Amino acid sequence: MSDYNRSPIVNPIPTSILLIFFGIILVEAFLIFGFGGPLGKTETTIERLTLVQNYGVPPNLATWMFETGNFSIDYVSRFIVYPFINLSGLSVVFAAVLLLALGKMVGEFFSSFSVILIWLLSTFFAAFFYSISATDEQILVGSFPGVYGFVGAYTFVSWITLRLAEKKNQSQAFALIVTLMSVQLLFSFLFGTGELWIADFAGFVIGFVLSFFLSPGGIKTVLSILKN
């Protein structure tokens, strides 16, 4: 009987994270198995490029929308749909692994509603800032801005935890984002991956800032911790 009272060896991944995860996987499965099979034939590549063109966020899109006053669903939906479309299967694997790992830790601290909100607002505003800041012609797609939003939320949790424990070196909470951005900037310099890092960093900042308001107890509790 006592076995039923023991904590599970592996804590379940929050439902909100699984919903995002399956959304990403379903799009990739549609591309792989719906067009040419798992070996990746020409039809799969063409369809992926079509999705990028139809649902990606190009530079200057936000600026153009404000200048023309055109806020049709075809354009606004791009800021919500693009993180479910990735440039390759390898990108999906990396994004999915980080999503599950970070999402599990974030989901144990934030409510399911807050987790979904962090994902939606991080990806939305990351695309917005990319669209008004990027100078190249690369269309933004991919799950990483949302993943970086969870990096921001995880950084917030780590920082608050260190502060409550009265640790002197609270800057170690930011070690993950420093490492990730350093690697990304290095890859951008060596392999010419463009300015996608703008969206990723913006996602991190949005996720971190949102955590002040979406954490248990809200901004009042956070301010109380910081004052003490």
ZALUMGU-218152 format. One record per residue (C-alpha): residue number from 1; x, y, z. Coordinates in Angstrom, 3 decimals, always signed. Layout:
+-----+----------+----------+----------+
! num !        x !        y !        z !
+-----+----------+----------+----------+
! NUM !        X !        Y !        Z !
...
+-----+----------+----------+----------+
This chain:
+-----+----------+----------+----------+
! num !        x !        y !        z !
+-----+----------+----------+----------+
!   1 !   +0.000 !   +0.000 !   +0.000 !
!   2 !   +2.871 !   +2.360 !   +0.797 !
!   3 !   +4.037 !   +2.196 !   -2.828 !
!   4 !   +1.052 !   +4.301 !   -3.871 !
!   5 !   +2.161 !   +7.117 !   -1.608 !
!   6 !   +5.627 !   +7.423 !   -3.054 !
!   7 !   +6.491 !  +10.267 !   -5.416 !
!   8 !   +6.852 !   +9.165 !   -9.032 !
!   9 !  +10.410 !   +8.553 !  -10.204 !
!  10 !   +9.808 !  +10.752 !  -13.245 !
!  11 !   +7.578 !  +13.783 !  -12.810 !
!  12 !   +5.132 !  +14.206 !  -15.691 !
!  13 !   +5.668 !  +16.983 !  -18.207 !
!  14 !   +2.991 !  +19.699 !  -17.845 !
!  15 !   +0.066 !  +19.417 !  -20.259 !
!  16 !   +0.625 !  +22.948 !  -21.548 !
!  17 !   +4.154 !  +22.036 !  -22.640 !
!  18 !   +2.931 !  +18.834 !  -24.281 !
!  19 !   +0.376 !  +20.809 !  -26.292 !
!  20 !   +3.102 !  +23.068 !  -27.669 !
!  21 !   +5.385 !  +20.079 !  -28.261 !
!  22 !   +2.776 !  +18.134 !  -30.219 !
!  23 !   +1.925 !  +21.224 !  -32.248 !
!  24 !   +5.540 !  +21.408 !  -33.419 !
!  25 !   +5.795 !  +17.655 !  -34.016 !
!  26 !   +2.517 !  +17.449 !  -35.947 !
!  27 !   +3.640 !  +20.102 !  -38.433 !
!  28 !   +6.940 !  +18.294 !  -38.964 !
!  29 !   +5.203 !  +14.920 !  -39.277 !
!  30 !   +2.868 !  +16.418 !  -41.864 !
!  31 !   +5.858 !  +17.594 !  -43.880 !
!  32 !   +7.813 !  +14.356 !  -43.614 !
!  33 !   +5.096 !  +11.762 !  -44.033 !
!  34 !   +2.718 !  +13.802 !  -46.128 !
!  35 !   +5.248 !  +14.739 !  -48.773 !
!  36 !   +7.784 !  +12.227 !  -49.939 !
!  37 !   +8.344 !  +10.117 !  -46.859 !
!  38 !  +10.923 !  +10.225 !  -44.055 !
!  39 !  +13.919 !  +10.345 !  -46.411 !
!  40 !  +13.012 !  +13.860 !  -47.417 !
!  41 !  +12.262 !  +14.163 !  -51.133 !
!  42 !  +11.830 !  +17.222 !  -53.268 !
!  43 !   +8.132 !  +17.582 !  -52.441 !
!  44 !   +8.940 !  +17.896 !  -48.727 !
!  45 !  +11.466 !  +20.668 !  -49.356 !
!  46 !   +9.082 !  +22.543 !  -51.622 !
!  47 !   +6.231 !  +22.295 !  -49.122 !
!  48 !   +8.480 !  +23.451 !  -46.282 !
!  49 !   +9.537 !  +26.490 !  -48.296 !
!  50 !   +5.880 !  +27.155 !  -49.100 !
!  51 !   +5.005 !  +27.144 !  -45.406 !
!  52 !   +7.920 !  +29.485 !  -44.696 !
!  53 !   +6.703 !  +31.891 !  -47.368 !
!  54 !   +3.061 !  +31.723 !  -46.287 !
!  55 !   +3.458 !  +31.759 !  -42.496 !
!  56 !   +6.937 !  +33.129 !  -41.741 !
!  57 !   +7.588 !  +36.679 !  -40.539 !
!  58 !   +9.753 !  +38.654 !  -42.968 !
!  59 !  +11.746 !  +41.727 !  -41.935 !
!  60 !   +9.789 !  +45.001 !  -42.122 !
!  61 !   +6.413 !  +43.218 !  -42.051 !
!  62 !   +5.358 !  +44.944 !  -38.831 !
!  63 !   +6.530 !  +48.312 !  -40.136 !
!  64 !   +4.614 !  +47.779 !  -43.379 !
!  65 !   +1.456 !  +46.782 !  -41.469 !
!  66 !   +1.538 !  +49.970 !  -39.394 !
!  67 !   +2.296 !  +52.147 !  -42.405 !
!  68 !   -0.540 !  +50.707 !  -44.499 !
!  69 !   -2.968 !  +49.987 !  -41.677 !
!  70 !   -3.335 !  +46.451 !  -42.992 !
!  71 !   -3.852 !  +44.170 !  -39.991 !
!  72 !   -5.627 !  +41.356 !  -41.804 !
!  73 !   -5.670 !  +37.890 !  -40.264 !
!  74 !   -3.311 !  +36.647 !  -42.989 !
!  75 !   -0.539 !  +38.863 !  -41.621 !
!  76 !   -1.332 !  +38.857 !  -37.899 !
!  77 !   -1.568 !  +35.042 !  -37.858 !
!  78 !   +2.049 !  +34.808 !  -39.013 !
!  79 !   +3.198 !  +36.117 !  -35.616 !
!  80 !   +1.393 !  +33.206 !  -33.930 !
!  81 !   +1.910 !  +30.339 !  -36.387 !
!  82 !   +5.581 !  +30.753 !  -37.347 !
!  83 !   +7.090 !  +29.021 !  -34.250 !
!  84 !   +5.466 !  +25.733 !  -35.284 !
!  85 !   +7.324 !  +25.727 !  -38.614 !
!  86 !  +11.018 !  +24.848 !  -38.584 !
!  87 !  +13.641 !  +24.964 !  -41.302 !
!  88 !  +14.746 !  +21.358 !  -40.822 !
!  89 !  +14.126 !  +18.185 !  -38.878 !
!  90 !  +17.338 !  +18.812 !  -36.939 !
!  91 !  +16.005 !  +22.170 !  -35.755 !
!  92 !  +12.861 !  +20.405 !  -34.565 !
!  93 !  +14.905 !  +17.902 !  -32.535 !
!  94 !  +16.972 !  +20.586 !  -30.784 !
!  95 !  +13.944 !  +22.797 !  -30.150 !
!  96 !  +11.856 !  +19.886 !  -28.859 !
!  97 !  +14.560 !  +18.721 !  -26.430 !
!  98 !  +15.032 !  +22.212 !  -25.002 !
!  99 !  +11.283 !  +22.775 !  -24.885 !
! 100 !  +10.627 !  +19.618 !  -22.875 !
! 101 !  +13.554 !  +20.188 !  -20.515 !
! 102 !  +12.926 !  +23.872 !  -19.832 !
! 103 !   +9.163 !  +23.560 !  -20.064 !
! 104 !   +9.105 !  +20.890 !  -17.394 !
! 105 !  +11.003 !  +23.111 !  -14.950 !
! 106 !   +9.009 !  +26.219 !  -15.830 !
! 107 !   +5.718 !  +24.313 !  -15.721 !
! 108 !   +6.420 !  +23.184 !  -12.168 !
! 109 !   +6.552 !  +26.820 !  -11.029 !
! 110 !   +4.011 !  +28.587 !  -13.263 !
! 111 !   +0.374 !  +27.723 !  -13.926 !
! 112 !   -0.612 !  +26.108 !  -17.235 !
! 113 !   -2.261 !  +29.352 !  -18.335 !
! 114 !   +0.917 !  +31.297 !  -17.549 !
! 115 !   +3.058 !  +28.815 !  -19.494 !
! 116 !   +0.876 !  +29.170 !  -22.597 !
! 117 !   +0.880 !  +32.947 !  -22.205 !
! 118 !   +4.676 !  +33.045 !  -21.945 !
! 119 !   +4.939 !  +31.011 !  -25.154 !
! 120 !   +2.398 !  +33.103 !  -27.087 !
! 121 !   +3.665 !  +36.519 !  -26.012 !
! 122 !   +7.351 !  +35.585 !  -26.285 !
! 123 !   +6.952 !  +34.318 !  -29.837 !
! 124 !   +4.628 !  +37.153 !  -30.852 !
! 125 !   +6.790 !  +40.018 !  -29.614 !
! 126 !  +10.023 !  +38.285 !  -30.620 !
! 127 !   +8.711 !  +38.256 !  -34.178 !
! 128 !   +7.607 !  +41.872 !  -33.848 !
! 129 !  +11.023 !  +43.073 !  -32.681 !
! 130 !  +12.749 !  +40.970 !  -35.324 !
! 131 !  +10.508 !  +42.410 !  -38.012 !
! 132 !  +11.285 !  +46.007 !  -37.080 !
! 133 !  +14.997 !  +45.428 !  -36.361 !
! 134 !  +16.401 !  +42.916 !  -38.849 !
! 135 !  +18.246 !  +44.327 !  -41.843 !
! 136 !  +18.635 !  +41.167 !  -43.916 !
! 137 !  +15.970 !  +39.366 !  -45.971 !
! 138 !  +15.734 !  +36.184 !  -43.888 !
! 139 !  +12.183 !  +35.157 !  -43.016 !
! 140 !  +11.688 !  +34.259 !  -39.364 !
! 141 !  +10.385 !  +30.779 !  -38.603 !
! 142 !  +11.243 !  +28.259 !  -35.914 !
! 143 !  +10.457 !  +27.366 !  -32.325 !
! 144 !  +13.523 !  +28.904 !  -30.726 !
! 145 !  +12.041 !  +32.338 !  -29.847 !
! 146 !   +9.435 !  +30.521 !  -27.745 !
! 147 !  +12.070 !  +28.250 !  -26.231 !
! 148 !  +14.106 !  +31.319 !  -25.317 !
! 149 !  +10.967 !  +32.709 !  -23.695 !
! 150 !  +11.085 !  +29.703 !  -21.378 !
! 151 !  +14.809 !  +30.319 !  -20.859 !
! 152 !  +13.783 !  +33.769 !  -19.622 !
! 153 !  +11.182 !  +32.276 !  -17.276 !
! 154 !  +13.660 !  +29.669 !  -16.028 !
! 155 !  +16.256 !  +32.390 !  -15.439 !
! 156 !  +13.711 !  +34.334 !  -13.419 !
! 157 !  +12.915 !  +31.297 !  -11.240 !
! 158 !  +16.623 !  +30.607 !  -10.701 !
! 159 !  +17.303 !  +34.229 !   -9.820 !
! 160 !  +14.437 !  +34.458 !   -7.319 !
! 161 !  +15.460 !  +31.133 !   -5.778 !
! 162 !  +19.028 !  +32.365 !   -5.289 !
! 163 !  +17.764 !  +35.623 !   -3.836 !
! 164 !  +15.517 !  +33.830 !   -1.345 !
! 165 !  +18.474 !  +31.672 !   -0.362 !
! 166 !  +20.484 !  +34.882 !   +0.107 !
! 167 !  +23.221 !  +33.703 !   -2.217 !
! 168 !  +25.798 !  +36.352 !   -3.041 !
! 169 !  +26.497 !  +35.262 !   -6.609 !
! 170 !  +22.993 !  +35.674 !   -8.048 !
! 171 !  +24.438 !  +36.360 !  -11.486 !
! 172 !  +24.878 !  +32.615 !  -11.992 !
! 173 !  +21.132 !  +32.505 !  -12.711 !
! 174 !  +21.958 !  +34.156 !  -16.037 !
! 175 !  +24.655 !  +31.622 !  -16.985 !
! 176 !  +22.329 !  +29.672 !  -19.309 !
! 177 !  +21.299 !  +32.625 !  -21.466 !
! 178 !  +24.889 !  +33.908 !  -21.637 !
! 179 !  +26.063 !  +30.490 !  -22.829 !
! 180 !  +23.261 !  +30.034 !  -25.362 !
! 181 !  +23.607 !  +33.514 !  -26.856 !
! 182 !  +27.401 !  +33.221 !  -27.015 !
! 183 !  +27.122 !  +29.969 !  -28.957 !
! 184 !  +24.448 !  +31.430 !  -31.232 !
! 185 !  +26.448 !  +34.548 !  -32.019 !
! 186 !  +29.491 !  +32.388 !  -32.722 !
! 187 !  +27.486 !  +30.243 !  -35.143 !
! 188 !  +26.085 !  +33.395 !  -36.736 !
! 189 !  +29.611 !  +34.693 !  -37.298 !
! 190 !  +31.079 !  +31.394 !  -38.557 !
! 191 !  +28.197 !  +30.055 !  -40.628 !
! 192 !  +26.229 !  +33.169 !  -41.526 !
! 193 !  +22.967 !  +32.249 !  -39.812 !
! 194 !  +21.782 !  +35.834 !  -40.095 !
! 195 !  +20.034 !  +37.950 !  -37.519 !
! 196 !  +17.662 !  +35.348 !  -36.097 !
! 197 !  +19.406 !  +35.865 !  -32.751 !
! 198 !  +17.431 !  +39.103 !  -32.457 !
! 199 !  +14.188 !  +37.144 !  -32.164 !
! 200 !  +15.724 !  +34.650 !  -29.742 !
! 201 !  +17.094 !  +37.328 !  -27.433 !
! 202 !  +13.807 !  +39.240 !  -27.601 !
! 203 !  +11.990 !  +36.030 !  -26.662 !
! 204 !  +14.252 !  +35.671 !  -23.626 !
! 205 !  +13.642 !  +39.254 !  -22.476 !
! 206 !   +9.871 !  +38.940 !  -22.908 !
! 207 !   +9.796 !  +35.632 !  -21.014 !
! 208 !  +11.865 !  +37.096 !  -18.186 !
! 209 !   +9.748 !  +40.250 !  -17.855 !
! 210 !   +6.446 !  +38.353 !  -18.039 !
! 211 !   +7.578 !  +36.156 !  -15.166 !
! 212 !   +7.389 !  +39.136 !  -12.800 !
! 213 !   +3.642 !  +39.300 !  -13.417 !
! 214 !   +2.775 !  +35.642 !  -14.010 !
! 215 !   +4.683 !  +34.057 !  -11.139 !
! 216 !   +2.674 !  +32.872 !   -8.105 !
! 217 !   +1.642 !  +35.931 !   -6.120 !
! 218 !   +2.314 !  +38.253 !   -9.039 !
! 219 !   +4.371 !  +41.413 !   -9.111 !
! 220 !   +3.593 !  +42.315 !   -5.463 !
! 221 !   +5.227 !  +39.135 !   -4.187 !
! 222 !   +8.247 !  +39.633 !   -6.431 !
! 223 !   +8.717 !  +43.220 !   -5.276 !
! 224 !   +8.419 !  +42.103 !   -1.688 !
! 225 !  +11.172 !  +39.531 !   -2.222 !
! 226 !  +13.406 !  +42.102 !   -3.902 !
! 227 !  +12.892 !  +44.638 !   -1.105 !
! 228 !  +13.729 !  +42.111 !   +1.564 !
+-----+----------+----------+----------+
